[in-house]
């Protein structure tokens, strides 16, 4: 009888990655409709950018649309008041209307705890 060839050890399943390691982060896709260079529009942009930079750094995209320069975009999105923020991703889509000064509501809408 010939000796059996050596056996390789059984393959173990890969270890789960630690929480947050190399897991894809879904980018928060935002669209803000404003009306020119008004105080309310400027405040909404500043508030939103500040909050996103502090809590979603590198994980958000923001498109600012001036309805005076692009009225078709506002019509297509059925925007009737500005500033209006649309959170497109992750789902569900959310709409916030106003200067976004209520940061608690803004954080809740963006899923920032």
C-alpha positions in Angstrom: 0.0 0.0 0.0 1.3 3.4 -0.9 1.1 6.3 1.6 -1.7 8.8 1.0 -0.6 12.2 -0.3 -0.6 14.9 2.3 -4.0 16.7 2.7 -4.3 20.4 2.7 -6.2 21.9 5.6 -9.8 22.6 4.9 -10.6 26.1 3.6 -12.2 28.3 6.1 -14.8 30.8 5.2 -13.4 34.4 5.1 -13.7 36.4 8.3 -16.3 39.1 8.2 -14.9 42.6 7.8 -15.1 44.8 10.8 -18.1 47.2 10.7 -17.4 50.1 8.4 -14.3 48.6 6.9 -14.3 48.6 3.1 -18.1 48.6 3.0 -19.4 50.8 0.2 -21.0 54.0 1.4 -24.0 55.1 -0.4 -23.5 58.7 -1.5 -26.2 61.1 -0.4 -27.4 62.8 -3.6 -28.9 66.3 -3.0 -30.4 68.9 -5.3 -31.0 72.4 -3.9 -33.2 74.8 -5.8 -32.6 78.5 -5.0 -33.7 81.9 -6.5 -30.7 84.0 -7.3 -28.4 85.5 -4.7 -31.0 86.2 -2.1 -30.4 86.0 1.7 -32.6 83.0 2.0 -30.8 81.2 -0.8 -27.4 82.0 0.5 -28.3 80.9 4.0 -29.7 77.6 2.7 -26.6 76.8 0.7 -24.3 77.7 3.6 -26.3 75.7 6.1 -26.5 72.6 3.9 -22.8 72.7 2.9 -21.7 73.1 6.5 -23.8 70.3 7.7 -22.8 68.0 4.9 -19.1 68.8 5.2 -19.2 68.0 8.9 -21.3 64.9 8.8 -21.2 63.5 5.3 -17.7 64.4 4.2 -16.9 62.7 0.9 -20.2 60.9 0.9 -22.5 63.5 -0.7 -23.0 65.2 -3.9 -24.8 68.6 -4.1 -26.2 70.2 -7.2 -27.4 73.8 -6.7 -29.9 75.0 -9.3 -30.8 78.7 -9.6 -34.4 78.8 -10.9 -33.8 82.2 -12.5 -31.0 80.7 -14.7 -32.7 77.4 -15.2 -36.5 77.8 -14.9 -37.1 74.5 -16.9 -35.4 72.5 -14.2 -37.8 73.9 -11.6 -40.8 73.2 -13.8 -39.7 69.7 -14.5 -39.2 69.0 -10.8 -42.5 70.8 -10.0 -40.8 73.2 -7.6 -43.2 75.8 -6.4 -41.3 77.4 -3.5 -37.6 78.1 -3.0 -35.2 77.3 -1.4 -36.2 73.6 -1.8 -33.9 70.7 -1.0 -34.5 67.3 -2.7 -32.7 64.3 -1.2 -32.7 61.9 -4.1 -30.5 59.1 -2.7 -30.5 57.1 -0.6 -34.2 56.4 -0.9 -36.8 57.5 0.0 -36.8 60.9 -1.8 -37.4 63.7 0.6 -38.3 67.4 0.0 -37.6 70.2 2.4 -38.8 73.8 1.8 -37.3 76.9 3.4 -33.9 78.3 4.3 -32.9 75.0 6.1 -32.2 76.9 9.3 -34.0 74.1 11.3 -30.9 71.9 11.4 -32.7 69.2 13.5 -35.2 68.7 10.7 -32.5 68.9 8.1 -30.4 66.3 9.9 -33.4 64.0 10.2 -34.3 64.3 6.5 -30.7 63.5 5.5 -30.5 60.5 7.9 -27.8 62.1 10.1 -28.3 61.1 13.8 
